[in-house]
């Protein structure tokens, strides 16, 4: 299990900056991305590169969520923010 500060930081980024389903305005759904946060934390701990992190976010959106469009610019920014956590929280 991921360190609490890291998992909380990843959750915050996924909800507030990634948010492909637009659940931010619906507090009852703020846990929507929590299931993906553990995998992101594991990837960060394993040193997975930004390309693989972005591919994971794309896979979530297109396969798990069934979305037909992915905002690649947003995803690249989110991946950079997630990767920055590696330096500060790991």
C-alpha positions as CSV (number, residue, x, y, z in Angstrom):
1,X,0.0,0.0,0.0
2,X,1.2,3.5,-0.9
3,X,2.4,6.0,1.7
4,X,-0.6,8.1,2.8
5,X,0.9,11.5,1.7
6,X,1.6,10.1,-1.7
7,X,-1.8,8.4,-2.2
8,X,-3.5,11.6,-1.1
9,X,-1.5,13.7,-3.4
10,X,-2.2,11.4,-6.4
11,X,-5.9,11.3,-5.5
12,X,-6.0,15.1,-5.5
13,X,-4.3,15.4,-8.9
14,X,-6.5,12.8,-10.4
15,X,-9.7,14.5,-9.1
16,X,-8.8,18.2,-9.5
17,X,-6.5,18.2,-12.5
18,X,-7.3,15.0,-14.6
19,X,-11.0,14.4,-13.9
20,X,-12.0,13.0,-17.3
21,X,-15.6,12.3,-16.1
22,X,-16.2,15.7,-14.6
23,X,-17.0,14.5,-11.1
24,X,-15.3,17.5,-9.3
25,X,-18.7,19.3,-8.9
26,X,-20.3,16.2,-7.4
27,X,-18.9,15.5,-3.9
28,X,-20.6,12.2,-3.7
29,X,-18.4,11.0,-6.6
30,X,-15.0,12.3,-5.3
31,X,-13.8,8.8,-4.8
32,X,-14.3,7.9,-8.5
33,X,-10.6,7.8,-9.3
34,X,-9.4,6.3,-6.1
35,X,-9.1,2.8,-7.6
36,X,-6.5,4.1,-10.1
37,X,-4.5,6.1,-7.5
38,X,-2.9,2.9,-6.0
39,X,-1.6,1.8,-9.5
40,X,-0.3,5.3,-10.2
41,X,1.5,5.2,-6.8
42,X,3.0,1.8,-7.6
43,X,4.2,3.1,-11.0
44,X,5.8,6.1,-9.3
45,X,7.5,3.9,-6.8
46,X,8.7,1.6,-9.5
47,X,10.2,4.5,-11.5
48,X,7.8,4.0,-14.5
49,X,8.5,6.7,-17.1
50,X,6.1,9.5,-18.1
51,X,5.2,7.7,-21.4
52,X,4.0,4.6,-19.5
53,X,2.0,6.8,-17.0
54,X,0.3,8.6,-19.9
55,X,-0.5,5.3,-21.6
56,X,-2.1,4.1,-18.4
57,X,-4.3,7.2,-18.1
58,X,-5.3,6.8,-21.8
59,X,-6.1,3.1,-21.2
60,X,-8.3,4.0,-18.2
61,X,-10.2,6.5,-20.2
62,X,-10.7,4.5,-23.4
63,X,-11.1,1.0,-22.0
64,X,-12.3,1.3,-18.4
65,X,-14.4,4.5,-18.8
66,X,-15.4,3.9,-22.5
67,X,-14.5,7.5,-23.5
68,X,-14.0,8.1,-27.2
69,X,-11.9,11.2,-26.8
70,X,-8.8,11.8,-24.6
71,X,-7.4,15.2,-23.8
72,X,-3.7,14.5,-24.5
73,X,-2.5,18.0,-23.5
74,X,-4.2,17.7,-20.1
75,X,-2.9,14.2,-19.7
76,X,0.7,15.2,-20.4
77,X,0.4,18.0,-17.7
78,X,-1.1,15.6,-15.2
79,X,1.6,13.1,-15.8
80,X,4.3,15.8,-15.3
81,X,2.6,16.7,-12.0
82,X,2.4,13.0,-11.0
83,X,6.0,12.5,-11.8
84,X,7.0,15.5,-9.8
85,X,5.6,13.7,-6.7
86,X,8.3,11.1,-7.1
87,X,10.9,13.8,-6.2
88,X,9.0,15.3,-3.3
89,X,7.2,12.3,-1.7
90,X,9.3,9.2,-2.4
